[in-house]
Amino acid sequence: MIKNNIIKALASVLFVLFTVLPAGADDTKNTETQKKYTGKVPKNIIIMFTDGTGTALLETARLYMQHVHEEKFFLTDTLLNKASMGLMSTYSASSLVTDSAAAGTAMATGYKSYNGSINVNVQQEPVVSVAELVKEKGGKVAVVSNANITDASPAAFGGAHNANRRNYDDIASQFLQGNIDIIMGGGRKYFRSERRKDKRDLVAEFTKAGYGFVEDSQQLAAAEGKKLLALFAEKDMSFITERHEEKEPSLVTMIQTTLKLLSKDNEKGFLAFIENEHTDSASHRSDMTNAIKHLIEFDQALQVAYQFYRNHADDTLLIVASDHETGGVNITVSTKDMTSNKSKNRIFPSLKHLKIIADISISTRAAAKKLGKSPTDAQIDKLISTYYQGFVLDQDLRNKLKNNEFVSRTNFYGRTESVLGEMIGRNTGFFFSATHHTNEPVIVAAIGPGAVLFNGYFDNTDFGKRLIGLIEGK
Ligand SMILES: [Zn+2]
């Protein structure tokens, strides 16, 4: 009954979308004819995926890299000057604001589906994804993420099918069923018999099927087989501000090991999906520091991928993509308080403010945990003086912390996190205008055989269709 209602609701939303949006079969056909590709089929495809990354955050990370680290940001300062570049529309079948599941489905299958869908169409029927096509041709598939590995994006690119992205237990077992070669990230609980509803011991099943199993950085460094299950955390892996690298490797270490293992006996090629989820997770939690730091780590991982591309340039396609923007990153001029709107009472964001953001040594999530739901003034003051030195906490925000209230109708995800994020914004000019995703188009960059297909302005379903066309050699 509930399911019927959901489908009915979905159908009406779809009707509205297809009535108001001109994008449909005809448009897609046009772009496809323009994008007929007759060149070489890439043997290896590396997708460097940074979840929840829009252009405002890219520019922020670029400036942070230049002025805090005094180095170049590789993606914008080097790669985008050589690569094909596209701007991708991200809306889903159920909303103009997609989630990672519908976006992943569009990009991995070419089908527009509803928020929450993993490689199923709007009728909830499974549709074929890139991972399955690569496996059918005898190639290898790796899914790597600093999120829980059964999360929406790796699930979609790892060939899972599910009507609901939250069925993590099913998605974990589908990686085994799909014979995915490397599975690396967080999400150990969905593989363990004591935490799974069906009590299956998936770690034992993977091991029996010939996979190596590792749980920390040291074990990862020693991993040698062609098939690997690597699970470093029960759920998501830690943010940089709280990470212990001997337990949880960085994305750079993860991609190095993945490419090393995929290179063994690589006659048929591979699809490697490497995800930085934490730009999205941090942006949901109004955490500018970690959003930037994880994007910089992604940029370093991208350089490892680029080096592989350089060594195999005639048969490797390297794609950089995001699935949507998160947080409505909003770097803007604000007033210091509400007493005056005159220019002397304004904050103009500057490099000094970027350096202040760099010095924050705690995630908003960990800070929220420290404060709890009803912190005292003394607890709040201690947190600010320890981790947010020099920050001013306005009285209205202090009251929200003490009463466990969120900031606004668009800034609500974690109550305490949203307030701390607002404090960071008011002190620096680096705001999140939302705690959810936005409809901002995202950048796609590609280099190598087939890269030309990712030029121009296109829909996320075109991304999927072009990728599938390349894998099928059409
Ligand atoms: Zn998200």
Boltz pocket constraint, residues with backbone or C-beta under 6 A from the ligand:
constraints:
  - pocket:
      binder: B
      contacts: [[A, 52], [A, 100], [A, 280], [A, 281], [A, 284], [A, 326], [A, 437]]
      max_distance: 6.0
